Amino acid sequence: MTHDDTQQNTSAHRAGPDVGALVMLFILGLSFAFILVLNRVAAEAGLPFIPFVFWQSLGAGVILFALAAMAGGLPSRQWSHVRVYIVTGLLNFTIPYLIFTFVAAKVPSGVLSLGLSLVPVTIYALALIFRLDRFRVVRFGGILLGLIGVLFVLVPSTSLPSPDIAGWVALGFAAPLCYALNAVLVAVMRPPEGGSVQFSAGLTFVGTVTMLVVMVVTGQWWAFGGEWSDGHWATLIAMANNALAFYLIFALIKRAGPVFFSMVNYIATLVGIGVGIWFFGDANSLWIWAALVLIGAGLVLVNLAPAQGDAAASGGD
């Protein structure tokens, strides 16, 4: 973690992902799915969701800043770096985490994790808009399959435990859009110098400050008060889990490129649905399973051909 992301060159991208990248991919997929589980545990324990997001960001920041100091320096204060912290802090943490935590108690975790599968196809759609890739029929077909999969969740009255939660599901699916937009903007904005641990530490700084402002505005305060519960443990575990996830996001994209990185969302979806059934007793309808198959097929189509912008999208590293 100290030097791996500052010494690799662009030939790593041309050589394709290695065993280390595969290990990182599966660890990150488990971490993403675990985020949804921890959010739901905290929500069911009655923790106020805004302070919960604040504390997990602050805790992750303490861990990452300590690692950054040991890894050769704190995050750079150059504007080219600061703007990456701001973009990733808002789009990769504050906004999606608020959404996920807010809807966690209202929507089954398996359904929420299904939205993570939309990130790869959404990244490709945004890459076309930002001209990071060219139009391909196969990939466009993947986008259409992903959209049909979402409609399988939102439209049929029997696909959800209650049709009344369709609006909450739609709101929950806005979080993956933030993740996709974040990936594309970072691909354009990330400077070649700087390590992943420094960038992830900067992300948590922005996330912590913005969540502190949100707490002040809303008047929601909580500092591990009340009787110790599963929600308190979930907060502590979320701190370490977020530190790991934020570091791996930057490190994996640099090591193997954004297209390979996008596969993490499919892993998170499978794990999230499995955990929802096993841990929370969620019951998914045939519509949900059909949606998962369609989104998975769309993901495969999107990743069939290498994106022309992979090397550039990795930040020039």
C-alpha positions, 0 to 999 in steps of 0.5 A: 500500500505504501509504494505499489500505486506510485511505481507502476507504469502504463504497461500494466494496463496493456498487459491486462489484469493480473492475479493481484488485480483479481484479488483486489476486485473480489475484496472490493466487491465484498466491501461494496456489498458490506456497505449496504449491510452495515447501513441496514443494521444501523438503520434498524438499530435506530441510529440517525442516518446523517451522523452515521454517515459522518462518523464512518467518514471521519473514522475512515479518514483517520485511518487513511491519513495515518496510512498516508503519513506512513506511506510518504506524505499527506494528501497534496494541496495542489488544486489539481489534486484538491479538485479530485478530492472534492469530486470523489468526496461528493460523488463517491461518498457524501451523496450516495452514502446519504441516499443508501443510508436513508433508504436502507430501512425501506428497501431490501438490501438485495434490491439496492445492491441490484442498482450497483450493477447499473454502474458499468453500463452507465459509465459507458453511456457517460464515456460516450458523452465525455468522448472517452470512448466511441459508439459500439453496437454491442455495448449499446445493447448492454446499456439497453439490457441494463435499462430493461432490468431496472424496469423489471424492478420498478414497473411490475407491481409484483417485483417488489415486496410492496409497490409503495416502495418503488419511489424509494427504489428509484431514489436508491438507484440514483446512488449508482449514477453518482458512482458512474459519474465519479468514475468518469470525472476522475478518469478525466481529472486525476493527475499522474502524480500522487498515490491512491492512499493520498487520494482516498484520504483526501476523499474522506476529508471532503466527505467528513467536512460536507457531512459536518455541514449537513449535521449542522443544517439539519440539527441531527447530532449523535456521538455514540450515545444511548445503550450500546447496540448493533448499530454502534458496532456497525458504525465502527466496522463501517469506518474500517470498511470504508477506508479499505474500499476507498483505497481499493477504488483508486488502486484498482483503477490504476492497476487494471483500468476502469473497465475491469474495475466496473466488474466489481459492481456485479460481484457486489450485486451477487453478494448483496442479494445473497446476504439479503436472503441469508442475513435479513431474510429478504424474499426476492420475486422472479422479476428481481431475479430476471432483472439480475440476469438482464443486468448481468448480461448487459454488463458482459456485453459492455465489457466484451470489447476493451474501451479505447480510453482505458489507458487515458481514463486511468489517470495517465498512471 
